[in-house]
Amino acid sequence: MYTFIVNPNARTGLGLRIWRNLEALLKEWQIKYQVCLTRYPHHATEYVRDLTAGNAALTLVALGGDGTINEVVNGIQDFSKVTLGYIPIGSSNDFARSMKLAKDPEQILKQILSPSEYAYINIGKLVSGDSVRRFAVSAGIGFDAEVCFHNTSSRIKRWLNRLKLGKLSYTGVALFLLLALKPRPMALTLDGRLEAFQKVFFATVMNQQYEGGGFCFCPDADPGDDLLDLIVIADMPKLKALLLLPTAYMGWHTRFKGVHIYTCREAVLLGSQKLPVHTDGEPVMTVPGMTCSLEPEKLRFIRG
């Protein structure tokens, strides 16, 4: 039995249209399945939490964007009993890009039904006060998260989605907000080692290589190496930061002074004031700091 968790509103309704096509194939192939069409924020998390409360082994298939993957992994109660598949229909699809998944939904469906390759991947955990959130792609604080807050409700994003250019919305919002940004001091503690910066543009903890619709912020990130990667853009002129951002699509930004990349098992990020925070591109809270680490158990993922 396969359980599909579908975001019908992904990429301005494309999710539902693609699901209907895939559902017809499942019926034609006489595959046993059940489906949850999500209706509101965190519906997928609630559904998966209830579904995984028992002892049965399950194959979950998320159909949507990075936000859908985020909601699903936040609901899983026992990673050892779950195999995860993913059909990317979002505007950014950074998880799929990093995992090098096929782009055709029908091809991915066939791979999920007859898998030939699995990956055992880390899942990140963000803690701030009493709040705990998992992430599959990344977690950011400050400017990075502020872009996500604005992009979530952006009319430009909806318009670009209709043109199949949704991944560019992050870039447009980022460049606009960067003009008004005032960099802030931030202290990082990485596995007990302190790093301090006076003018931080953004700091992001990465579990995958890509974020924000194709920015290769941490080119060497590996979601199975039991390590987090961290990028900090700090202590540089604003014009340089503006010009540097587009080079991150190719991973060329790492050559420039002011770009700092680290690996660690635990990262504590503390700003000088309350800042917005995101997980996998979804705005979640506004706090002065956060602690990021990895869940102790890996998740089995259908890669091909």
N, C-alpha and C positions, 0 to 999 in steps of 0.2 A: 504494500500500500504506500503510495506517494502522497504527501501532503503539500499542496501548493499554497503559498501565501502571496497573494497578488495585490499590488497597488494599482487599482484601475485608473487612477488619475495621473500616473507617471507620465511625464512628458506631455502634459496637456491632453490626457485621454488616450494616448497611444497604448498605454499598458492594457486597457480593457480590450482594444481591438486586437492586439497581438495574442492576448490570452484566449479570446474566442477562436482564433485560428488554431492555436495549439490544443485547445480543448477538443476541437473536432478531430484532430489527429489521435488524441488519447482514446477517444471513443472508437475511432476506426480501427485502432490497433488493439482494442479491448484491454486497455490498461486500467487497473483498479486505482482510483485516486479519490481524494477529497480536496476541497478548495475553500479557502477563506479570502473573500474580497474585502480588503480593509476599507473601513468607512470613516475613520477619524484618526487623529494622531495617537500613536502608541497602541492602536488596536492590535497590530501584529505582535507586539510585545506581550500583551495580555493573552492573546490567543495561544502563542507558543508557550508561555509560562504554564497555562492550564494543560496544554497538550503534553508537555514533557514532565508532568508531575508524577507519572507512573514509571514503571520499570521497563516498558517495552522499547525496543530499538526502533528508531524512526528515521526516515529520509524526508527532510524538509527541503522544499524548492522555493526560493524567493524569486519573485518576478517584480522588478521595479528598479529603483535607483540605489545609490549608496545609502540613502536614508532608510530604505526597506531592509537592506542587509543589517544596518545598525539596530533597527527595531527587533529583528529576528534574533540576533545574537544576544540582545539584552533580555530576551525571554527564556533562553535555554537554561534549564535547571541542572542538567548533567551532560557535559560535552561528550562523555564516553558512550552515551546511548544515541548520539545524533550523527547522521551524515548529512552534510549541507550541499545543495546544488544551487546554482544561481543563473538566472536568465536576465541579463542587464537591459533595462528599458529606460534608464534615467537620462538626464541631460549631461551629467558629468561622467559617470561610469568609471571612476578611478579605481575601484576595487577590481573590476573586470580587466581594466588596462594593465594593472600591475600583475594580475594573475595570468595575463596573456590568454584570455578566453576568446573563443570564436565570436564573431559578431552576428551571425545569422541565428535567430531564435530557434528555428526548426533543427538546425545542426546541433545546437547546444542541448535541446530536448533529447535528441537521439543519444548524445553522449551521456546524459544523465540516466537514461533508461538502460544503457549498456556501457557502463564506465570502463575505461581502460587505464586511467591514471587518477590517483588520489594525491592530495597534498595535505599534510598535517600542519595547520597554521596556528600561530599565536593569536590571541585576542587580547587587546589592551584593556586596562582598567583605570579609570579616572576617579579619584576621590577628592572631594572638597567639602569639608565639614561633615554633615550627615549624608551628603549626596554621593551616590556611586553610579557611574555610568561606564559601560563597556564601549570599545570602539574597534572596528575592523581595519579602518584605513588610517585615521589620524585624530588627534585632539589638539586644538589650538587655543591660545589665550591672547587677547589683545586685538590688534588690527585684523589678523586672520579671521578671528571669530566675528568681528564687526562686519566684515565683508559678507559672511554667511548670514548674519542677521538681516542685512539689507537685501541680499540676493534672494532670500526665501520668499519675500513678498514683492519682488521686482516685476514690474510690467514688462521691462526689457527682456527678462528671462523668458516670460511666457511668449513674447513675440518671437524671440530667437528659437525657442523650442519648435514653433510652427515651421520655421525655416530650417530645422534640423541643425541649428548652430547654437544650441543651448549652452554648450561648454564655454562659449565666449563670454557669457554673462558675468562669470566670476572676474574675468580680466577687466571688463568694462567698469564694474562696480569698484574693483580694487584700485584702478588708476584714478577714478574719481575721488574716492575716499582718501587716497594717499596724499592728494593735494592739500587736504585740510588736517592731516594727521600731525599730532604733536608727539614725537617719540618719548617714551617714559623709561625711567630706571627699572631694572629687573634683576633679581638674583636667582640663580639656578644652582641647585645642589644635585649633582649627578653621581650616584653611588657614593655619597658622602663628600664629594669634592666640590668646592664652591667656585662658581664662575659669576662675576658681576659685570653688568653693563649699564652705562649711563643713559643711552638713547636707543631703546629697542623699538624697531618697527614692528616686528612680530616674532613669536617663538612658537614652533609647532612640533609636537611629538608625533613621529611617523611610525606606523607599523608596515606600511607599503611605500613604494617609490613615489606614487603620484597622488596629487591632491588638487582640488579646485578646477577640475575639468582639463587635466593634462599637464599641470606643472610638475616636473620631475624634481621635486624639492630635495629628496634624498636618494640619489641614483643607486647607492649601494644597499639600500634597505632590503631586507629579506624577511618575509613574514613567518619564516620557520626557523630562525636562528636563535630564538630565545633572547633577543635583544631589541630594545627600542632605538630608533634613530631620532635625532633631534636637530632641527635647523633653527638658527637664530640669525636674523638680519639686524645689525646694530651698528651704531657709531659711524655713520656715513652721511654725506649730504643727501638731502631729499631728492635732488635731481638724479643723482647716481642710483638711488633706490628705484626711481621711476624707470630709468633706462635699463636697469638690471632685471626687472620683473619679467619682461618677455623672454629673456634668454633662458629662464628656468624651464621653458617648454622643452628645450634640448638638453637640460642639465648643465649648461655652460656657466651658470651663475656661481658654481663652486670655485671658479678660478679667481674670483674677485675678493679683495680685502674688505672685511666687514661681514662676510658670509661665514658663519661658524657652524660646523656640523660635528655632532658627537654621537657616540653609541653608549648605552648604559642599560642597566636592568631596572633602575628606578630614577625618575626625574622629579624634582620638586621645583616648581616655578612660582615665584612670589613677586608680584608687582608692587608699585608704590601706592596703588589705589585699586578700587574695584574695576574689573575688566570683564568684557564678555568672553564666554567660553563656548566652543563647539565640539561635538564629536561627530565625525564622518560628515561634516558639512551641515549638521543640524544644530541650530542654536539651543543651548540647554540651560545656561545660568549666567549670572554676573557675580563674580567673586574676586577677592584680591589674589588668590593663588590656587594651585591645584597640585596633586601628586599623581603621577602616572607610573604604572608598572604593568606586568603581564599576568594574566590568569595562569595558575600553575599547570593547567591541563590544556593540551592542544585540541583543536577541532578538526575532524576529518572532513575534507572538502573535495568534491568531485571536480577535477581539473580537466578531464578530457576522456 
